[in-house]
Amino acid sequence: MPAMMLLWGVALVLATAATTYVLHRKLTYGRGPEPDGVFWDLFGGLVVIVPAILVPAVQWPPAGLIMILAAAATAAATLAAIRRVARLHAAEPRRRAGFSEDSARHADILEHWRSYELDPARTIAYPAMTDVRTAETAALTRAMHEAEFCKVTAGTDYRAAVERLAEALVAAEKAAGVPTAALPSPR
């Protein structure tokens, strides 16, 4: 009997979570009322949920109540998880105001720095720009990593990280002896 309860319990939890997710998504993000689709999604879920409640209840009547409570808890937990994911998704950096401008500036700064890596003449003229043993270049490398991290991580200040990257590039170029005219102008 415990093995049967466990088997039906797993089926109940999975079916309830899947049905709750699909119905929430369809009713929230659907392109309009699709009663047939909602009906069949609900029907498909209930084909598993109802037997998962009734079969154990036939063997042991309190199991029906336990299964109903498990289904309700699963549905509530699924809805809470959906809301939590939606909040995290809304907080993604690329959804913030000014992200495209910050991203463009970030790309410009990286493009400017890449010239020291990819242009042999600049690499020979300013070897400190690629030498991470130089304190300013090491700081530039850390600022690059920070900006990349902030670009893809919710809850970070991407704009400030890009600003620190720009400042680190200017400091590294000054330390390497790059003429001031070659420095990028801030936007």
Biotite code that builds the C-alpha atoms (Angstrom):
import biotite.structure as struc

atoms = struc.array([
    struc.Atom([0.000, 0.000, 0.000], chain_id="A", res_id=1, res_name="MET", atom_name="CA", element="C"),
    struc.Atom([2.750, 2.591, 0.743], chain_id="A", res_id=2, res_name="PRO", atom_name="CA", element="C"),
    struc.Atom([4.300, 1.933, -2.684], chain_id="A", res_id=3, res_name="ALA", atom_name="CA", element="C"),
    struc.Atom([0.923, 2.487, -4.350], chain_id="A", res_id=4, res_name="MET", atom_name="CA", element="C"),
    struc.Atom([0.401, 5.729, -2.392], chain_id="A", res_id=5, res_name="MET", atom_name="CA", element="C"),
    struc.Atom([3.851, 6.903, -3.418], chain_id="A", res_id=6, res_name="LEU", atom_name="CA", element="C"),
    struc.Atom([3.245, 6.053, -7.076], chain_id="A", res_id=7, res_name="LEU", atom_name="CA", element="C"),
    struc.Atom([-0.115, 7.812, -7.172], chain_id="A", res_id=8, res_name="TRP", atom_name="CA", element="C"),
    struc.Atom([1.284, 10.700, -5.138], chain_id="A", res_id=9, res_name="GLY", atom_name="CA", element="C"),
    struc.Atom([4.066, 11.291, -7.658], chain_id="A", res_id=10, res_name="VAL", atom_name="CA", element="C"),
    struc.Atom([1.590, 11.076, -10.546], chain_id="A", res_id=11, res_name="ALA", atom_name="CA", element="C"),
    struc.Atom([-0.738, 13.489, -8.739], chain_id="A", res_id=12, res_name="LEU", atom_name="CA", element="C"),
    struc.Atom([1.975, 16.054, -8.018], chain_id="A", res_id=13, res_name="VAL", atom_name="CA", element="C"),
    struc.Atom([3.368, 15.955, -11.557], chain_id="A", res_id=14, res_name="LEU", atom_name="CA", element="C"),
    struc.Atom([-0.059, 16.123, -13.213], chain_id="A", res_id=15, res_name="ALA", atom_name="CA", element="C"),
    struc.Atom([-1.241, 18.922, -10.936], chain_id="A", res_id=16, res_name="THR", atom_name="CA", element="C"),
    struc.Atom([1.909, 20.980, -11.469], chain_id="A", res_id=17, res_name="ALA", atom_name="CA", element="C"),
    struc.Atom([1.826, 20.505, -15.238], chain_id="A", res_id=18, res_name="ALA", atom_name="CA", element="C"),
    struc.Atom([-1.887, 21.252, -15.524], chain_id="A", res_id=19, res_name="THR", atom_name="CA", element="C"),
    struc.Atom([-1.616, 24.340, -13.309], chain_id="A", res_id=20, res_name="THR", atom_name="CA", element="C"),
    struc.Atom([1.339, 25.641, -15.313], chain_id="A", res_id=21, res_name="TYR", atom_name="CA", element="C"),
    struc.Atom([-0.275, 25.052, -18.701], chain_id="A", res_id=22, res_name="VAL", atom_name="CA", element="C"),
    struc.Atom([-3.617, 26.562, -17.681], chain_id="A", res_id=23, res_name="LEU", atom_name="CA", element="C"),
    struc.Atom([-1.976, 29.585, -16.052], chain_id="A", res_id=24, res_name="HIS", atom_name="CA", element="C"),
    struc.Atom([0.160, 30.192, -19.126], chain_id="A", res_id=25, res_name="ARG", atom_name="CA", element="C"),
    struc.Atom([-2.724, 29.779, -21.525], chain_id="A", res_id=26, res_name="LYS", atom_name="CA", element="C"),
    struc.Atom([-5.105, 31.970, -19.526], chain_id="A", res_id=27, res_name="LEU", atom_name="CA", element="C"),
    struc.Atom([-2.490, 34.649, -18.790], chain_id="A", res_id=28, res_name="THR", atom_name="CA", element="C"),
    struc.Atom([-0.512, 34.839, -22.022], chain_id="A", res_id=29, res_name="TYR", atom_name="CA", element="C"),
    struc.Atom([-3.015, 33.433, -24.494], chain_id="A", res_id=30, res_name="GLY", atom_name="CA", element="C"),
    struc.Atom([-3.942, 35.384, -27.599], chain_id="A", res_id=31, res_name="ARG", atom_name="CA", element="C"),
    struc.Atom([-7.571, 35.433, -26.685], chain_id="A", res_id=32, res_name="GLY", atom_name="CA", element="C"),
    struc.Atom([-10.115, 33.013, -25.382], chain_id="A", res_id=33, res_name="PRO", atom_name="CA", element="C"),
    struc.Atom([-9.455, 29.495, -26.620], chain_id="A", res_id=34, res_name="GLU", atom_name="CA", element="C"),
    struc.Atom([-12.132, 27.552, -24.777], chain_id="A", res_id=35, res_name="PRO", atom_name="CA", element="C"),
    struc.Atom([-11.407, 24.314, -26.615], chain_id="A", res_id=36, res_name="ASP", atom_name="CA", element="C"),
    struc.Atom([-7.716, 24.429, -25.754], chain_id="A", res_id=37, res_name="GLY", atom_name="CA", element="C"),
    struc.Atom([-8.411, 25.253, -22.109], chain_id="A", res_id=38, res_name="VAL", atom_name="CA", element="C"),
    struc.Atom([-11.000, 22.473, -21.920], chain_id="A", res_id=39, res_name="PHE", atom_name="CA", element="C"),
    struc.Atom([-8.673, 19.841, -23.350], chain_id="A", res_id=40, res_name="TRP", atom_name="CA", element="C"),
    struc.Atom([-5.744, 20.922, -21.170], chain_id="A", res_id=41, res_name="ASP", atom_name="CA", element="C"),
    struc.Atom([-7.948, 20.736, -18.076], chain_id="A", res_id=42, res_name="LEU", atom_name="CA", element="C"),
    struc.Atom([-9.465, 17.423, -19.208], chain_id="A", res_id=43, res_name="PHE", atom_name="CA", element="C"),
    struc.Atom([-6.002, 15.931, -19.872], chain_id="A", res_id=44, res_name="GLY", atom_name="CA", element="C"),
    struc.Atom([-4.832, 16.923, -16.409], chain_id="A", res_id=45, res_name="GLY", atom_name="CA", element="C"),
    struc.Atom([-7.961, 15.637, -14.701], chain_id="A", res_id=46, res_name="LEU", atom_name="CA", element="C"),
    struc.Atom([-7.589, 12.261, -16.455], chain_id="A", res_id=47, res_name="VAL", atom_name="CA", element="C"),
    struc.Atom([-4.551, 11.708, -14.219], chain_id="A", res_id=48, res_name="VAL", atom_name="CA", element="C"),
    struc.Atom([-5.486, 13.828, -11.178], chain_id="A", res_id=49, res_name="ILE", atom_name="CA", element="C"),
    struc.Atom([-8.899, 12.275, -10.464], chain_id="A", res_id=50, res_name="VAL", atom_name="CA", element="C"),
    struc.Atom([-7.709, 8.630, -10.524], chain_id="A", res_id=51, res_name="PRO", atom_name="CA", element="C"),
    struc.Atom([-4.672, 9.650, -8.445], chain_id="A", res_id=52, res_name="ALA", atom_name="CA", element="C"),
    struc.Atom([-7.106, 10.816, -5.769], chain_id="A", res_id=53, res_name="ILE", atom_name="CA", element="C"),
    struc.Atom([-9.794, 8.143, -6.098], chain_id="A", res_id=54, res_name="LEU", atom_name="CA", element="C"),
    struc.Atom([-7.722, 4.951, -6.386], chain_id="A", res_id=55, res_name="VAL", atom_name="CA", element="C"),
    struc.Atom([-5.842, 5.442, -3.078], chain_id="A", res_id=56, res_name="PRO", atom_name="CA", element="C"),
    struc.Atom([-9.110, 6.613, -1.438], chain_id="A", res_id=57, res_name="ALA", atom_name="CA", element="C"),
    struc.Atom([-10.758, 3.293, -2.326], chain_id="A", res_id=58, res_name="VAL", atom_name="CA", element="C"),
    struc.Atom([-7.975, 1.398, -0.516], chain_id="A", res_id=59, res_name="GLN", atom_name="CA", element="C"),
    struc.Atom([-7.810, 3.726, 2.495], chain_id="A", res_id=60, res_name="TRP", atom_name="CA", element="C"),
    struc.Atom([-10.427, 6.524, 2.785], chain_id="A", res_id=61, res_name="PRO", atom_name="CA", element="C"),
    struc.Atom([-8.171, 9.096, 4.523], chain_id="A", res_id=62, res_name="PRO", atom_name="CA", element="C"),
    struc.Atom([-5.832, 8.828, 1.517], chain_id="A", res_id=63, res_name="ALA", atom_name="CA", element="C"),
    struc.Atom([-8.388, 10.742, -0.551], chain_id="A", res_id=64, res_name="GLY", atom_name="CA", element="C"),
    struc.Atom([-8.157, 13.733, 1.771], chain_id="A", res_id=65, res_name="LEU", atom_name="CA", element="C"),
    struc.Atom([-4.364, 13.508, 1.829], chain_id="A", res_id=66, res_name="ILE", atom_name="CA", element="C"),
    struc.Atom([-4.272, 13.442, -1.980], chain_id="A", res_id=67, res_name="MET", atom_name="CA", element="C"),
    struc.Atom([-6.652, 16.401, -2.268], chain_id="A", res_id=68, res_name="ILE", atom_name="CA", element="C"),
    struc.Atom([-4.457, 18.393, 0.114], chain_id="A", res_id=69, res_name="LEU", atom_name="CA", element="C"),
    struc.Atom([-1.352, 17.360, -1.846], chain_id="A", res_id=70, res_name="ALA", atom_name="CA", element="C"),
    struc.Atom([-2.986, 18.503, -5.096], chain_id="A", res_id=71, res_name="ALA", atom_name="CA", element="C"),
    struc.Atom([-4.002, 21.849, -3.583], chain_id="A", res_id=72, res_name="ALA", atom_name="CA", element="C"),
    struc.Atom([-0.519, 22.391, -2.131], chain_id="A", res_id=73, res_name="ALA", atom_name="CA", element="C"),
    struc.Atom([1.072, 21.498, -5.468], chain_id="A", res_id=74, res_name="THR", atom_name="CA", element="C"),
    struc.Atom([-1.176, 23.919, -7.356], chain_id="A", res_id=75, res_name="ALA", atom_name="CA", element="C"),
    struc.Atom([-0.401, 26.708, -4.859], chain_id="A", res_id=76, res_name="ALA", atom_name="CA", element="C"),
    struc.Atom([3.332, 26.017, -4.993], chain_id="A", res_id=77, res_name="ALA", atom_name="CA", element="C"),
    struc.Atom([3.268, 25.973, -8.784], chain_id="A", res_id=78, res_name="THR", atom_name="CA", element="C"),
    struc.Atom([1.492, 29.338, -8.933], chain_id="A", res_id=79, res_name="LEU", atom_name="CA", element="C"),
    struc.Atom([3.948, 30.803, -6.408], chain_id="A", res_id=80, res_name="ALA", atom_name="CA", element="C"),
    struc.Atom([6.888, 29.541, -8.464], chain_id="A", res_id=81, res_name="ALA", atom_name="CA", element="C"),
    struc.Atom([5.381, 30.986, -11.647], chain_id="A", res_id=82, res_name="ILE", atom_name="CA", element="C"),
    struc.Atom([5.035, 34.392, -9.963], chain_id="A", res_id=83, res_name="ARG", atom_name="CA", element="C"),
    struc.Atom([8.580, 34.242, -8.580], chain_id="A", res_id=84, res_name="ARG", atom_name="CA", element="C"),
    struc.Atom([10.002, 33.409, -12.013], chain_id="A", res_id=85, res_name="VAL", atom_name="CA", element="C"),
    struc.Atom([7.970, 36.236, -13.566], chain_id="A", res_id=86, res_name="ALA", atom_name="CA", element="C"),
    struc.Atom([9.395, 38.701, -11.001], chain_id="A", res_id=87, res_name="ARG", atom_name="CA", element="C"),
    struc.Atom([12.941, 37.531, -11.708], chain_id="A", res_id=88, res_name="LEU", atom_name="CA", element="C"),
    struc.Atom([12.325, 37.731, -15.440], chain_id="A", res_id=89, res_name="HIS", atom_name="CA", element="C"),
    struc.Atom([11.005, 41.282, -15.117], chain_id="A", res_id=90, res_name="ALA", atom_name="CA", element="C"),
    struc.Atom([14.146, 42.264, -13.177], chain_id="A", res_id=91, res_name="ALA", atom_name="CA", element="C"),
    struc.Atom([16.498, 41.073, -15.932], chain_id="A", res_id=92, res_name="GLU", atom_name="CA", element="C"),
    struc.Atom([18.951, 43.762, -16.945], chain_id="A", res_id=93, res_name="PRO", atom_name="CA", element="C"),
    struc.Atom([17.902, 43.786, -20.615], chain_id="A", res_id=94, res_name="ARG", atom_name="CA", element="C"),
    struc.Atom([14.376, 44.800, -19.576], chain_id="A", res_id=95, res_name="ARG", atom_name="CA", element="C"),
    struc.Atom([15.605, 47.911, -17.765], chain_id="A", res_id=96, res_name="ARG", atom_name="CA", element="C"),
    struc.Atom([15.430, 51.396, -19.228], chain_id="A", res_id=97, res_name="ALA", atom_name="CA", element="C"),
    struc.Atom([18.622, 52.365, -20.999], chain_id="A", res_id=98, res_name="GLY", atom_name="CA", element="C"),
    struc.Atom([19.894, 48.812, -21.361], chain_id="A", res_id=99, res_name="PHE", atom_name="CA", element="C"),
    struc.Atom([20.411, 49.073, -25.126], chain_id="A", res_id=100, res_name="SER", atom_name="CA", element="C"),
    struc.Atom([22.447, 52.284, -24.730], chain_id="A", res_id=101, res_name="GLU", atom_name="CA", element="C"),
    struc.Atom([24.533, 50.749, -21.942], chain_id="A", res_id=102, res_name="ASP", atom_name="CA", element="C"),
    struc.Atom([25.033, 47.613, -24.017], chain_id="A", res_id=103, res_name="SER", atom_name="CA", element="C"),
    struc.Atom([26.124, 49.669, -27.044], chain_id="A", res_id=104, res_name="ALA", atom_name="CA", element="C"),
    struc.Atom([28.597, 51.620, -24.915], chain_id="A", res_id=105, res_name="ARG", atom_name="CA", element="C"),
    struc.Atom([29.889, 48.372, -23.441], chain_id="A", res_id=106, res_name="HIS", atom_name="CA", element="C"),
    struc.Atom([30.400, 46.976, -26.948], chain_id="A", res_id=107, res_name="ALA", atom_name="CA", element="C"),
    struc.Atom([32.211, 50.155, -28.046], chain_id="A", res_id=108, res_name="ASP", atom_name="CA", element="C"),
    struc.Atom([34.560, 49.975, -25.067], chain_id="A", res_id=109, res_name="ILE", atom_name="CA", element="C"),
    struc.Atom([35.323, 46.315, -25.736], chain_id="A", res_id=110, res_name="LEU", atom_name="CA", element="C"),
    struc.Atom([35.875, 47.031, -29.424], chain_id="A", res_id=111, res_name="GLU", atom_name="CA", element="C"),
    struc.Atom([38.325, 49.802, -28.511], chain_id="A", res_id=112, res_name="HIS", atom_name="CA", element="C"),
    struc.Atom([40.179, 47.484, -26.124], chain_id="A", res_id=113, res_name="TRP", atom_name="CA", element="C"),
    struc.Atom([40.286, 44.677, -28.685], chain_id="A", res_id=114, res_name="ARG", atom_name="CA", element="C"),
    struc.Atom([42.387, 46.875, -30.942], chain_id="A", res_id=115, res_name="SER", atom_name="CA", element="C"),
    struc.Atom([45.237, 46.400, -28.466], chain_id="A", res_id=116, res_name="TYR", atom_name="CA", element="C"),
    struc.Atom([44.808, 42.641, -28.700], chain_id="A", res_id=117, res_name="GLU", atom_name="CA", element="C"),
    struc.Atom([44.234, 42.280, -32.437], chain_id="A", res_id=118, res_name="LEU", atom_name="CA", element="C"),
    struc.Atom([46.318, 45.053, -34.018], chain_id="A", res_id=119, res_name="ASP", atom_name="CA", element="C"),
    struc.Atom([49.978, 43.978, -33.998], chain_id="A", res_id=120, res_name="PRO", atom_name="CA", element="C"),
    struc.Atom([51.214, 47.565, -34.278], chain_id="A", res_id=121, res_name="ALA", atom_name="CA", element="C"),
    struc.Atom([49.220, 48.654, -31.227], chain_id="A", res_id=122, res_name="ARG", atom_name="CA", element="C"),
    struc.Atom([50.243, 45.534, -29.308], chain_id="A", res_id=123, res_name="THR", atom_name="CA", element="C"),
    struc.Atom([53.912, 46.358, -29.946], chain_id="A", res_id=124, res_name="ILE", atom_name="CA", element="C"),
    struc.Atom([53.450, 50.079, -29.233], chain_id="A", res_id=125, res_name="ALA", atom_name="CA", element="C"),
    struc.Atom([51.511, 49.559, -25.983], chain_id="A", res_id=126, res_name="TYR", atom_name="CA", element="C"),
    struc.Atom([52.415, 46.135, -24.514], chain_id="A", res_id=127, res_name="PRO", atom_name="CA", element="C"),
    struc.Atom([51.137, 47.122, -21.060], chain_id="A", res_id=128, res_name="ALA", atom_name="CA", element="C"),
    struc.Atom([47.559, 47.092, -22.419], chain_id="A", res_id=129, res_name="MET", atom_name="CA", element="C"),
    struc.Atom([47.707, 43.296, -22.687], chain_id="A", res_id=130, res_name="THR", atom_name="CA", element="C"),
    struc.Atom([49.931, 42.611, -19.680], chain_id="A", res_id=131, res_name="ASP", atom_name="CA", element="C"),
    struc.Atom([47.737, 41.770, -16.687], chain_id="A", res_id=132, res_name="VAL", atom_name="CA", element="C"),
    struc.Atom([50.743, 42.051, -14.407], chain_id="A", res_id=133, res_name="ARG", atom_name="CA", element="C"),
    struc.Atom([50.237, 45.803, -14.757], chain_id="A", res_id=134, res_name="THR", atom_name="CA", element="C"),
    struc.Atom([47.845, 46.934, -12.005], chain_id="A", res_id=135, res_name="ALA", atom_name="CA", element="C"),
    struc.Atom([45.724, 49.102, -14.298], chain_id="A", res_id=136, res_name="GLU", atom_name="CA", element="C"),
    struc.Atom([45.384, 46.359, -16.920], chain_id="A", res_id=137, res_name="THR", atom_name="CA", element="C"),
    struc.Atom([44.444, 43.847, -14.222], chain_id="A", res_id=138, res_name="ALA", atom_name="CA", element="C"),
    struc.Atom([41.802, 46.307, -12.993], chain_id="A", res_id=139, res_name="ALA", atom_name="CA", element="C"),
    struc.Atom([40.553, 46.649, -16.587], chain_id="A", res_id=140, res_name="LEU", atom_name="CA", element="C"),
    struc.Atom([40.230, 42.879, -16.864], chain_id="A", res_id=141, res_name="THR", atom_name="CA", element="C"),
    struc.Atom([38.277, 42.722, -13.595], chain_id="A", res_id=142, res_name="ARG", atom_name="CA", element="C"),
    struc.Atom([36.017, 45.539, -14.823], chain_id="A", res_id=143, res_name="ALA", atom_name="CA", element="C"),
    struc.Atom([35.378, 43.602, -18.067], chain_id="A", res_id=144, res_name="MET", atom_name="CA", element="C"),
    struc.Atom([34.330, 40.539, -16.087], chain_id="A", res_id=145, res_name="HIS", atom_name="CA", element="C"),
    struc.Atom([32.124, 42.637, -13.814], chain_id="A", res_id=146, res_name="GLU", atom_name="CA", element="C"),
    struc.Atom([30.386, 44.324, -16.762], chain_id="A", res_id=147, res_name="ALA", atom_name="CA", element="C"),
    struc.Atom([29.740, 40.981, -18.455], chain_id="A", res_id=148, res_name="GLU", atom_name="CA", element="C"),
    struc.Atom([28.370, 39.562, -15.201], chain_id="A", res_id=149, res_name="PHE", atom_name="CA", element="C"),
    struc.Atom([26.096, 42.569, -14.636], chain_id="A", res_id=150, res_name="CYS", atom_name="CA", element="C"),
    struc.Atom([24.856, 42.401, -18.220], chain_id="A", res_id=151, res_name="LYS", atom_name="CA", element="C"),
    struc.Atom([23.286, 38.993, -17.660], chain_id="A", res_id=152, res_name="VAL", atom_name="CA", element="C"),
    struc.Atom([22.484, 39.035, -13.952], chain_id="A", res_id=153, res_name="THR", atom_name="CA", element="C"),
    struc.Atom([19.294, 40.404, -12.439], chain_id="A", res_id=154, res_name="ALA", atom_name="CA", element="C"),
    struc.Atom([19.625, 42.748, -9.507], chain_id="A", res_id=155, res_name="GLY", atom_name="CA", element="C"),
    struc.Atom([22.951, 44.261, -10.602], chain_id="A", res_id=156, res_name="THR", atom_name="CA", element="C"),
    struc.Atom([23.790, 47.778, -11.750], chain_id="A", res_id=157, res_name="ASP", atom_name="CA", element="C"),
    struc.Atom([24.882, 47.277, -15.348], chain_id="A", res_id=158, res_name="TYR", atom_name="CA", element="C"),
    struc.Atom([25.156, 50.993, -16.096], chain_id="A", res_id=159, res_name="ARG", atom_name="CA", element="C"),
    struc.Atom([27.568, 51.535, -13.179], chain_id="A", res_id=160, res_name="ALA", atom_name="CA", element="C"),
    struc.Atom([29.620, 48.496, -14.234], chain_id="A", res_id=161, res_name="ALA", atom_name="CA", element="C"),
    struc.Atom([29.954, 49.872, -17.771], chain_id="A", res_id=162, res_name="VAL", atom_name="CA", element="C"),
    struc.Atom([30.988, 53.230, -16.328], chain_id="A", res_id=163, res_name="GLU", atom_name="CA", element="C"),
    struc.Atom([33.649, 51.524, -14.188], chain_id="A", res_id=164, res_name="ARG", atom_name="CA", element="C"),
    struc.Atom([34.823, 49.653, -17.299], chain_id="A", res_id=165, res_name="LEU", atom_name="CA", element="C"),
    struc.Atom([35.191, 52.929, -19.203], chain_id="A", res_id=166, res_name="ALA", atom_name="CA", element="C"),
    struc.Atom([37.140, 54.456, -16.318], chain_id="A", res_id=167, res_name="GLU", atom_name="CA", element="C"),
    struc.Atom([39.361, 51.369, -16.056], chain_id="A", res_id=168, res_name="ALA", atom_name="CA", element="C"),
    struc.Atom([40.108, 51.544, -19.794], chain_id="A", res_id=169, res_name="LEU", atom_name="CA", element="C"),
    struc.Atom([41.095, 55.211, -19.526], chain_id="A", res_id=170, res_name="VAL", atom_name="CA", element="C"),
    struc.Atom([43.306, 54.465, -16.502], chain_id="A", res_id=171, res_name="ALA", atom_name="CA", element="C"),
    struc.Atom([44.972, 51.502, -18.255], chain_id="A", res_id=172, res_name="ALA", atom_name="CA", element="C"),
    struc.Atom([45.622, 53.558, -21.376], chain_id="A", res_id=173, res_name="GLU", atom_name="CA", element="C"),
    struc.Atom([47.134, 56.398, -19.348], chain_id="A", res_id=174, res_name="LYS", atom_name="CA", element="C"),
    struc.Atom([49.352, 53.931, -17.481], chain_id="A", res_id=175, res_name="ALA", atom_name="CA", element="C"),
    struc.Atom([50.427, 52.351, -20.796], chain_id="A", res_id=176, res_name="ALA", atom_name="CA", element="C"),
    struc.Atom([51.335, 55.744, -22.257], chain_id="A", res_id=177, res_name="GLY", atom_name="CA", element="C"),
    struc.Atom([48.623, 55.886, -24.894], chain_id="A", res_id=178, res_name="VAL", atom_name="CA", element="C"),
    struc.Atom([48.305, 59.461, -26.217], chain_id="A", res_id=179, res_name="PRO", atom_name="CA", element="C"),
    struc.Atom([45.200, 61.269, -24.867], chain_id="A", res_id=180, res_name="THR", atom_name="CA", element="C"),
    struc.Atom([43.764, 61.815, -28.365], chain_id="A", res_id=181, res_name="ALA", atom_name="CA", element="C"),
    struc.Atom([43.356, 58.037, -28.767], chain_id="A", res_id=182, res_name="ALA", atom_name="CA", element="C"),
    struc.Atom([41.167, 57.715, -25.673], chain_id="A", res_id=183, res_name="LEU", atom_name="CA", element="C"),
    struc.Atom([37.460, 57.141, -26.303], chain_id="A", res_id=184, res_name="PRO", atom_name="CA", element="C"),
    struc.Atom([35.180, 60.019, -25.455], chain_id="A", res_id=185, res_name="SER", atom_name="CA", element="C"),
    struc.Atom([32.344, 59.279, -23.028], chain_id="A", res_id=186, res_name="PRO", atom_name="CA", element="C"),
    struc.Atom([28.833, 59.452, -24.453], chain_id="A", res_id=187, res_name="ARG", atom_name="CA", element="C"),
])
